[in-house]
Amino acid sequence: MAQRKPVNPFYIVLVIVGVAFMLTVFSHTVLAFRDASPDRVADTSASGESLMAFLRDHGVTVITVELVVLAIATVAAITTDEFWMRRAGQVAENSAAGEPAGAAPPANDPEESES
């Protein structure tokens, strides 16, 4: 049976925040192009006006917060990667030995070894 590769939860955070950052930056770019040439935008084009108004007011703050979260999640993913790999190895060893996944290693009780 093939062993599953361990998943670092910070990678999931990185993907979600990365996609949100990409969408925010693309939307902010559209806002910049719309503001640069307002005569080229049709008057009937009200699609996305609330998003554009929000980005006009808070766009730089949103992008900054997303960048900070990306930076923190990147550092966390890199620094905890070894931990998640070791943990997956321990779980694989326990399952190969027939122990339940959450089983604790046996304690060395000095009274039991004497009898």
Buried (B, 14 or more C-beta within 10 A) or exposed (E): EEEEEBEBEBBEBBEEBBEBBEEBBEBBEBBEEBEEEEEEEEEEEEEBEEBBEBBEEEBEEBBEBBBEBBEEBBEBBEEBBEEBEEEBEEBBEBBEEEBEEEEEEEEEEEEEEEE
